[in-house]
Amino acid sequence: MKKGFQVLLLLLFLIMCASFAAAVSGVRVNAGSENRAKRGLFNRNGETESTEEETTERSYYFRIPLPDGTEEDDITVTEVPLNKRILVEIKGADEDFFISHAFSGDMTGIRDVRYGYSDGISTVELDTDKISFPITEFRQDSFLIRVENLHDVFSAVIALDPGHSGKDTGSAVYGIEEKSITFALAERIRKQLYKNGVYVFLTAEKDSDYSAEKRDAAVRDSRADLLLSLHTGADPNTRITAGVEASCTSGMTECAELLTNKLSASCGQKNLGINGKDISGSYNTEGLPVIRLNLGYITNKGEADKMNSPEYQEKAARAITEAISETIFKGKGDVTKQVGAE
């Protein structure tokens, strides 16, 4: 009798242990589901909208709902690196569309979302934590987007500094402004480097006031492999001085020399070489490489006309792209494998 009672107690104890283990296991499963839901699939009120299956399907993407009939060509994505912003413009969406159709998805790397409407186009603004690149996917009912670290997508990152912008035109002689030359050339360089799988952004907007602080902040934020600052020289004492020259921070002499060599040979200009000026105090880039390239002297009439011509700018852009590719990308492998031509 006593032995049977002991067996009964043992059985009851084993049943209780099994029940407790099942309960603990159930709590863990539920907690995991809750964490997946909290990963970012929510509307603007913070309310979860998606099932667990949808969470897996749309993992790491922010979802922008689309009106019926929207085609992929109706959507334009624009990057605004200096403002750490990505714009998504959608044709055909009604003014009140996003009031009744909530955004959802993963907000990783996105700190704020706004939308507006003007002239038949709805614009969704995504403010990002840092300068980022958008990876997108079009679907019939939605547009998916996620932001990626630049160096995870591109072989290299180059910051192109046009030197002047807005009311600050730089030197202006013979009706030619320095900023017109540097912006035109910077845009050509950007397109050529992009074809090689390089992310390039300009550190200023032509019609906005120039800010050295904003330039340096963007370079630090992007962890650029190079800040290339474009300028033209000016000699107040004579209009004879002409030629290409450069100055650079420590460790960039090889690239700076190749830039002046190639630019001089391609464009038929005198090579003044490296001028040896210490420019480290002019750029607050936390040690990131900087080259200041003087394209020629705008006070020299012949050189000013040459630098202002599309023919020169195309040759110069090609020479600069080659010099950067042969030095900055050395050892990085195939720089064409990441992103195709624009």
ABEGO torsion letter per residue (X at the ends): XAAAAAAAAAAAAAAAAAAAAAAAAAAAAAAAAAAAAAAGBBBAAGBBABBAAAAAAABGBBBBBBBBGBBAAABBBBBBAAAGBBBBBBBGBBAAAAAABBBBEBABGBABBBBBBBGGBBBBBBBBABBBBBBBBBBAABBBBBBBBAAAABABBBBBBAGBBEABAEBBBGGBBAAAAAAAAAAAAAAAAAAAGBBBBBABBAABBBBAAAAAAAAAAAGBABBBBBBBBBBAABAABBEBBBBBBBGAAAAAAAAAAAAAAAAGBBBAEBAGBBAAAABBAGGBBBBBBBAEBAABAAAAAAAABAAAAAAAAAAAAAAAAAAAABGAEBAAAABBBX
